[in-house]
């Protein structure tokens, strides 16, 4: 893709892929929960958090690191060195990923309990597979094309959905046919879901290898004509380790809170408070696979944007083009706030209806709804801190996010322990400390960015207008939901379908309200909308509906 392509367009492409992937994830999580239940979700959540932290340490940070290192070489046309870095990175992930796989498989009994152990072991080989996938994604991101990564994410999620639901269904039936009790069936269902995760990663790797093979001749031509001095392999490995290690530490600590929180919750509630292990597992499942899954949906957009902006910020900053760097940072922040603020308000306003739509199990519906309202607050904080993490890494301040994440982790852990020991908040404690963690990260990262870059924030357009439009959106959505529900209850039976129709009307009214509010108050301009994928079509729709005035 041409270097002149807008970073906002590229970010939007990857963000859209993340958005669609999350939709697929939500759609398959609903029937999956119906198959494996809250207990099965609990086993999966406990195992997934451990798998996730090992993956983060061994492979997950590789795309961002490779994108940063390779983009710096491509900026000065060192194509052969970029290729040598790519090859060394593959060797690196094979070694580290292999160690991570061994750790998960043999260390499972030491990090999770009971029926979560076999579930975690199924995740073990996925760590090894993800390594080369991450390198390939980072390689193409460094070339400023997000299409291969975006398509691979969609393919990964689609196969994940199919295998997760199918695998869980057949394994639960198999366990039942062998006389297994409810807990055994829940365990087998969680294993089926884990198999879905692995199959998705595998097919994504196959696709990325296919894309690389298509582009191999063009890559070779650039390498052959490159006359720059070669970097030594020792120098490259040192470079990879120096860049990857801080990013790994930052990302690992940044995401370690979920793993630590679930472990503390399970241990304290089971061994200190005396609750049954199956009951504790169910409560963790309601939090992790219901409320948190939906709350994380909009944060995925921020994560996609963060991985996208890394190459350009690194390039502009390395070229000492500080003005362009600051302009890019300001644009990305505006995009994040435009998405995160209404997302948070929408999740808060329609918490129970959305939970009922996705997870109609009535016994935990309100519990999950309250948890999601609490977690909705974290959507803005996590979205902003995720992007600021990438900014700090892109401008070479790689140690700052590590320190900030460590401070936030200590503070939230100091709060979580007494909440679990001395209150009856239960899994609400997990949501409360998540708010604390994300807020602290957001504040500390923002301070660090402002000390390095002179970013000019338009307070009105960045905060006040989106917040005002979102507040109106939330009130309208909630009011429409209540009104439509009352109307349909007079002549229609079936709570689920009444809720489905009411949510559809409420979301439509909310989106329309937010769009009108942002456009009419100049919170977003036609020029800015044109920078989004299909921006011209969006502008045309807004003009035809007279939301945006024709110039």
Secondary structure, DSSP 8 states (H G I E B T S, - for coil): --TTS-HHHHHHHHHHHHHHHHHHHHHHHHHHHHHHHHHHHHHHHHHHHHHHHHHIIIIITHHHHHHHHHHHHHHTT-HHHHHHHHHHHHHHHHHHHHHHHHHHHHHHHHHS-TTHHHHHHHHHHHHHHHHHHHHHHHHHHHTT--HHHHHHHHHHHHHHHHHHHHHHHHHHHHHHHTT--HHHHHHHHHHHHHHHHHHHHHHHHHHHHHHHHHHHHHHHHHHHT--S----HHHHHHHHHHHHHHHHHHHHHHHHHHHHHHHHHHHIIIIIS---HHHHHHHHHHIIIIIHHHHHHHHHHHHHHHHHHHHHHHHHHHTT-HHHHHHHHHHHHHHHHHHHHHHHHHHHHTHHHHHHHH---GGGHHHHHHHHHHHHHHHHHHHHHHHHHHHHHHTT-HHHHHHHHHHHHHHHHHHHHHHHHH-S-TTHHHHHHHHHHHHHHHHHHHHHHHHH------HIIIIIHHHHHHHHHHHHHHHHHHHHHHHHHTT---HHHHHHHHHHHHHHHHHHHHHHHHHHTTSS-HHHHHTSTTHHHHHHHHHHTTSS---
